[in-house]
Amino acid sequence: DIELDPQNPNIVYVGTGDPNISGYPFIGDGLWKSTNGGQTWQHLGLENQRIVSKILVHPTNANILYAATMGLPFERNNDRGLYKTTNGGQTWQQVLFVSDSTGIIELAMSPNDPNVIYAAAWDRIRNNQESLVSGKNARIWKTVNAGANWTMLSGGLPEGENSRIGLSVSAGNPNYLASVYVDTTLNIGGIYTTSDGGNNWSPPRARSIKLRST
C-alpha cells in the first residue's frame, strides 16, 4: 500500500509485502516513510508483521498512523492484526488482534470522524503444506474511539466461513459503506451496502464472478 500525508504530499508511506499472498508471496519488512517525495526513505518498523496491507494516515495529526498487517504468511503467529502509532512510527501498539491465522486485509476511515475506523479480517496461511484462504474470522470490525474498543459487525453480513473482504466508505456520506465478500470457493459472494454506519446491511448485489485460484 502507498499513502500520502493529507497535509503534505511529499510525505509518503509505503507498506511492503504481497497482500494477495499468492503462491510465492513477497513477505516484506514492514513500513517505510519518505519526507521528500521518495528521494530518501526511513524504516518505521513492523518488520515482524511482514505484510502491511493497508495504511491510514490521520487527516490532521501526522503522528497518528494505522497499519493493517497480515503477518508472516508461512506460519501462525500473534504478530498479525492492526497496529497504531501516536508518535510517527517510533513505537507501535497492536489495537486489534483476531487470531494467529487471521490478519487485517482492509481499512477504511470515516471522512468526518477519524476516530471511526472499519477493519476487515482475513484467515490466510500459505506454505508448502497448507493454503488457508477462508475461515470464520473473515468479518468486519468497527471502532468509534480510535481503536480503543472494537465491535464485530453483523446486521445482514455473512456469518459463516468466508474469504477476503473489501471495504469502501463514501466521501460524501460517512454512514454509507460498501463491502465485497469473497466466498470459500473464491467467487464473489456479494456486495453489501449500509447506510447507517454498519448497523444494518442490504442483501448482496452481485454473484458468480470467479477469482484466480491460489
Secondary structure as UniProt FT lines:
FT   STRAND          2..5
FT   TURN            6..7
FT   STRAND          8..15
FT   TURN            19..20
FT   STRAND          31..34
FT   TURN            37..38
FT   STRAND          42..43
FT   HELIX           47..49
FT   STRAND          52..57
FT   TURN            62..63
FT   STRAND          65..69
FT   TURN            73..74
FT   TURN            78..79
FT   STRAND          81..85
FT   TURN            88..89
FT   STRAND          93..96
FT   TURN            100..101
FT   STRAND          102..109
FT   TURN            114..115
FT   STRAND          117..123
FT   STRAND          125..126
FT   STRAND          131..132
FT   TURN            136..137
FT   STRAND          140..143
FT   TURN            146..147
FT   STRAND          151..152
FT   TURN            155..156
FT   STRAND          165..169
FT   TURN            174..175
FT   STRAND          177..182
FT   TURN            184..185
FT   STRAND          187..194
FT   TURN            197..198
//
